[in-house]
Amino acid sequence: MRWVLLLAVLLPALAVAAPTLTFDNPTLDGGTLTYAGAGGPAVASDVLFQLVVGVGTPLHDGVPLFCAPGPCLLTFTTGDNLAEGPPVYTFSGGGALAMVGGLNTAADGSGDQIAPPGTLLVHDGAFDTPAGVLTGGVQSLLFVGRGGDLKDVTLTDFYGVTGTPLTFANTELSLDLATFDPSTGAFAAVVNDADFANTAVPEPMTLLLLGTGLVGLGWRQRRRPRR
């Protein structure tokens, strides 16, 4: 049974190394997140990103592509509100998401244009699970959401992940200058940092092996003689 136990130990490490596409804005922040109250959705508009990097990808691992010409812009709506804050707002799954922009090998747009200006990511019903907005202070908020999207094939071809199921494991927006309307439950905030990561979905065989490893651990425990 040692080989089964070894699988159980190694598989979590393999999951960590899954291919990931990470969008970031290391020096440029902008965009808004608002909720109008009355049980509607949260809406993010013109959230800025500067680059995308493939991590653990079959091709161009660690090589950045830069949003050019101009930044990449993310917009999304969540599902309807489930619970109003402050301090905690919760929104249902569903909604929609899109990111537009072009991708170039050089930050100033002078390199190879890998993806022409257009839609990089898009999906209706983007959020698979409820999304949350948590207050981190008097004027700050943190938004966290998970779900799926469809990607431009030129982007996935560049990193060699075309045909690999990926889902955004997190959409985290840090926000400043938050204002709240106690009469309606509404809020508005400005984005000061944004992270958006697409991570490969584990294959069914990987999940099966993980389950087998856990069963093996249980079998070994039951076979151990009592003292």
C-alpha positions as CSV (number, residue, x, y, z in Angstrom):
1,M,0.0,0.0,0.0
2,R,3.0,2.3,0.1
3,W,2.5,3.4,-3.5
4,V,-1.1,4.5,-2.7
5,L,0.0,6.4,0.3
6,L,2.7,8.1,-1.8
7,L,0.0,9.2,-4.3
8,A,-2.0,10.7,-1.5
9,V,1.0,12.8,-0.4
10,L,2.0,13.9,-3.9
11,L,-1.4,14.8,-5.4
12,P,-1.9,18.0,-3.4
13,A,1.5,19.1,-4.6
14,L,0.5,18.4,-8.2
15,A,-2.7,20.4,-7.7
16,V,-0.6,23.4,-6.6
17,A,1.4,23.2,-9.8
18,A,-1.7,23.4,-12.1
19,P,-1.4,25.8,-15.0
20,T,-2.6,29.3,-14.1
21,L,-3.1,32.6,-16.0
22,T,-2.8,35.5,-13.6
23,F,-3.9,39.0,-14.6
24,D,-2.4,41.8,-12.6
25,N,-2.0,45.6,-12.4
26,P,1.3,46.2,-10.5
27,T,1.5,50.0,-11.0
28,L,-1.9,51.1,-12.3
29,D,-5.2,51.0,-10.4
30,G,-8.7,52.1,-11.4
31,G,-12.3,51.1,-11.7
32,T,-15.4,51.0,-9.5
33,L,-17.6,48.6,-7.6
34,T,-21.1,49.6,-6.8
35,Y,-24.3,48.2,-5.4
36,A,-27.5,50.2,-5.9
37,G,-29.4,48.4,-3.2
38,A,-32.9,46.9,-3.4
39,G,-31.6,43.4,-3.7
40,G,-29.9,43.9,-7.1
41,P,-26.4,42.8,-8.3
42,A,-23.0,44.3,-7.5
43,V,-21.5,45.9,-10.7
44,A,-17.7,46.4,-11.4
45,S,-16.8,48.8,-14.2
46,D,-13.5,49.5,-16.0
47,V,-11.2,47.6,-13.5
48,L,-7.7,48.1,-15.0
49,F,-5.1,45.4,-15.7
50,Q,-1.7,45.8,-17.2
51,L,-0.5,42.3,-17.9
52,V,-1.1,38.5,-17.8
53,V,1.5,35.9,-16.9
54,G,1.3,32.1,-17.4
55,V,2.5,30.1,-14.4
56,G,3.2,26.4,-14.8
57,T,1.9,26.5,-18.4
58,P,3.2,24.1,-21.1
59,L,4.4,27.1,-23.2
60,H,6.0,30.4,-22.2
61,D,5.9,29.7,-18.5
62,G,6.6,32.9,-16.6
63,V,6.6,35.1,-19.7
64,P,4.3,38.2,-19.4
65,L,2.0,39.6,-22.0
66,F,1.3,43.3,-21.6
67,C,-2.1,45.0,-22.2
68,A,-1.4,47.2,-25.2
69,P,-2.5,49.5,-26.6
70,G,-4.0,50.7,-23.4
71,P,-4.9,48.7,-20.3
72,C,-7.2,45.7,-20.2
73,L,-10.6,46.5,-18.7
74,L,-12.7,44.1,-16.6
75,T,-16.4,44.5,-16.1
76,F,-18.8,42.2,-14.3
77,T,-22.1,41.9,-12.6
78,T,-22.9,39.4,-9.8
79,G,-26.2,37.7,-9.2
80,D,-28.7,39.4,-7.0
81,N,-28.0,40.4,-3.4
82,L,-28.6,37.7,-0.7
83,A,-27.6,39.7,2.4
84,E,-26.9,43.4,2.9
85,G,-24.3,44.9,5.1
86,P,-22.3,46.5,6.3
87,P,-20.1,44.7,7.3
88,V,-20.9,41.8,4.9
89,Y,-22.6,41.8,1.6
90,T,-23.3,38.5,-0.1
91,F,-24.4,38.1,-3.8
92,S,-25.7,35.0,-5.5
93,G,-24.0,33.2,-8.3
94,G,-24.7,33.9,-12.0
95,G,-24.2,37.4,-13.4
96,A,-21.8,38.1,-16.3
97,L,-18.1,38.9,-16.8
98,A,-16.0,40.3,-19.7
99,M,-12.5,41.7,-20.1
100,V,-11.5,43.6,-23.2
101,G,-8.0,44.7,-24.4
102,G,-5.1,43.6,-26.6
103,L,-1.9,41.7,-25.6
104,N,1.6,42.5,-26.7
105,T,5.0,41.1,-25.9
106,A,6.3,44.6,-25.0
107,A,4.8,46.9,-22.4
108,D,5.0,49.9,-24.8
109,G,3.2,48.0,-27.5
110,S,6.3,47.8,-29.8
111,G,6.6,44.0,-29.7
112,D,4.5,41.3,-31.3
113,Q,0.7,41.7,-31.0
114,I,-0.3,38.3,-29.6
115,A,-4.0,39.2,-29.2
116,P,-5.5,42.2,-31.1
117,P,-7.7,44.6,-29.2
118,G,-11.0,42.8,-28.5
119,T,-12.6,40.5,-25.9
120,L,-10.1,38.4,-23.9
121,L,-12.5,36.9,-21.4
122,V,-16.3,36.6,-21.5
123,H,-19.0,34.5,-19.8
124,D,-22.7,34.7,-18.8
125,G,-23.4,33.2,-15.5
126,A,-19.8,33.8,-14.5
127,F,-20.0,33.3,-10.7
128,D,-20.5,29.7,-9.8
129,T,-20.9,30.4,-6.1
130,P,-22.1,33.3,-4.0
131,A,-19.7,36.3,-4.0
132,G,-18.9,38.4,-1.0
133,V,-18.0,41.9,-0.2
134,L,-16.4,42.5,3.2
135,T,-15.7,45.8,4.8
136,G,-12.0,46.1,5.8
137,G,-12.3,49.5,7.5
138,V,-14.4,52.6,7.5
139,Q,-13.6,53.4,3.8
140,S,-12.4,50.1,2.4
141,L,-13.9,47.0,1.0
142,L,-12.7,43.6,-0.3
143,F,-14.6,41.7,-3.0
144,V,-14.0,38.0,-3.5
145,G,-15.7,35.9,-6.3
146,R,-15.1,32.6,-8.1
147,G,-16.5,31.1,-11.3
148,G,-15.8,30.4,-15.0
149,D,-15.1,32.3,-18.2
150,L,-14.3,31.7,-21.9
151,K,-10.9,32.9,-23.1
152,D,-9.6,34.3,-26.4
153,V,-7.9,31.4,-28.2
154,T,-4.8,33.5,-29.1
155,L,-4.2,33.9,-25.4
156,T,-4.6,30.2,-24.5
157,D,-2.6,29.1,-27.6
158,F,0.3,31.4,-26.5
159,Y,0.5,29.6,-23.1
160,G,-0.3,26.1,-24.5
161,V,-3.5,25.7,-22.4
162,T,-6.1,25.6,-25.3
163,G,-8.5,22.8,-24.5
164,T,-7.5,22.9,-20.8
165,P,-10.5,23.6,-18.6
166,L,-9.7,26.7,-16.5
167,T,-11.8,28.6,-14.1
168,F,-11.1,31.9,-12.3
169,A,-10.1,30.7,-8.8
170,N,-10.4,34.2,-7.4
171,T,-11.4,37.7,-8.4
172,E,-10.2,39.9,-5.6
173,L,-10.7,43.6,-5.6
174,S,-9.3,45.9,-2.9
175,L,-11.3,49.1,-2.7
176,D,-11.0,52.5,-1.2
177,L,-13.2,55.5,-0.6
178,A,-16.2,53.3,0.1
179,T,-19.5,55.1,0.8
180,F,-22.7,53.6,2.2
181,D,-26.3,54.6,2.0
182,P,-28.0,53.3,5.2
183,S,-31.5,54.0,3.8
184,T,-31.1,51.7,0.8
185,G,-28.2,49.5,1.7
186,A,-26.3,50.7,-1.4
187,F,-22.5,51.3,-1.5
188,A,-19.9,52.6,-4.0
189,A,-16.1,52.2,-3.9
190,V,-13.0,52.8,-6.1
191,V,-10.7,49.9,-7.0
192,N,-7.1,50.4,-5.7
193,D,-5.9,46.8,-6.5
194,A,-7.2,43.9,-8.5
195,D,-6.2,40.2,-8.9
196,F,-7.7,37.8,-11.4
197,A,-6.4,34.3,-11.7
198,N,-7.5,31.4,-14.0
199,T,-6.5,28.0,-12.7
200,A,-6.7,24.6,-14.4
201,V,-9.6,22.4,-13.2
202,P,-8.4,19.0,-11.9
203,E,-9.0,16.1,-14.3
204,P,-11.4,13.4,-13.2
205,M,-8.5,10.8,-13.1
206,T,-6.6,13.0,-10.7
207,L,-9.6,13.2,-8.4
208,L,-10.0,9.5,-8.6
209,L,-6.4,8.9,-7.6
210,L,-6.8,11.3,-4.8
211,G,-9.8,9.4,-3.5
212,T,-8.0,6.1,-3.9
213,G,-5.1,7.5,-1.8
214,L,-7.5,8.5,0.9
215,V,-9.1,5.1,0.9
216,G,-5.7,3.5,1.2
217,L,-4.9,5.6,4.2
218,G,-8.1,4.5,5.9
219,W,-7.4,0.8,5.1
220,R,-3.9,1.0,6.5
221,Q,-5.2,2.6,9.7
222,R,-7.7,-0.3,10.2
223,R,-5.0,-2.9,9.6
224,R,-2.8,-1.5,12.3
225,P,-2.8,-3.9,15.3
226,R,-4.1,-2.6,18.6
227,R,-1.7,-2.2,21.4
